[in-house]
């Protein structure tokens, strides 16, 4: 039995208790945990031990923390939860992609995706429950924004995904391309990424983190000023304001000029090449004239274009571009000297596009669930299947 099927049989679904009052441990500030340990008569170094078990030791229960005194493990179990989120659905694609639907302490659900390719182990994470950007082709925003995620809830996505890997493997990359607008929850995201990239955390290199944004110019500039080595991906989707405002309604408030100036500032400040993501929608933004306009828009910029052919979604009027339209679009961009990559379709059979599984499940949760093995369970095809951008 391969390890994907083994994980199917091993996974146990944990139901949330309606009367749960214990706080998830990753939501407890270090100073508060130290004070709690002191009250229990425990040494301060125990705080590092406990967090190390969660972040590096793959512990999902306090009883697994074998170098802690038995009494302390019992006290921890009475006061805290190791993790606040539960896996309510775990799907595995034929290509090895895993998609998790996680239930949070307030019964909201979010998604994350583990992508496996060659020696890369990439997690696509969410930053919000729902999304307020209202991009017309995206399932994440169909129900609007519910709330921001906490730093602990962002980290737990990484932990759940990492725990699916064999013990000899580790996460190598993070793409913040799941549900929500990351820059609208920037401070919390940065708090989570600080732990994820710390040697005492998950040890993922900062240059292997990509933050994708529809484009909040002021937040892009603030991120640049922090001079982190995170990679920036801007969801462009159109070469002019009129068309972009139809596809990304929030463009009315910012405009392409302010967005591109902020992206230029990010490159000048950090030295990190900016990726421009462009979802191709048949007959809407995939024609040769659009490609020519895009080359003019990005001319002179140190830019990489990530083209994402739309995958048809039941209930939405948009369609995948024809292969000829895709080929012609790529040829025009490359002919103008732009760096171009067409995103591979990953996890199409398990609804790996952000927001789709959550949308389909909301009417059914909470119900008993679990892993659906290779092939998925036949929900609508994905909108834009996730893959990790190449390092630049």
Secondary structure, DSSP 4 states (H G I P E B T S, - for coil): --HHHHHHHH--PPPPPTT--PEEGGGS-HHHHHHHHHHTT--THHHHHHHHHHHTS--SSGGG-TTS-HHHHHHHHHHEES-S-EEEEEEE-TTS-EEEEEE-TTS-EEEEEEEEETTEEEEE--SEEE-SS--TT-STTTT-EEEEPPHHHHHHHHHHHHTTS-TT----EEEE-SSS-GGGGHHHHHHHHHHHTSTTTT---GGGEEEEES--HHHHHHHHHTT---EEEEE---SSHHHHHHHSTTHHHH-HHHHHHHHHHHHHHH-PPEEEEEEEBTTTT-SHHHHHHHHHHHTTS-EEEEEEE----TT----BPPHHHHHHHHHHHHHTT-EEEEPP--SGGGT-STTHHHHHHTTT-SS--EEE-TT---PPPPSS---PPPP-
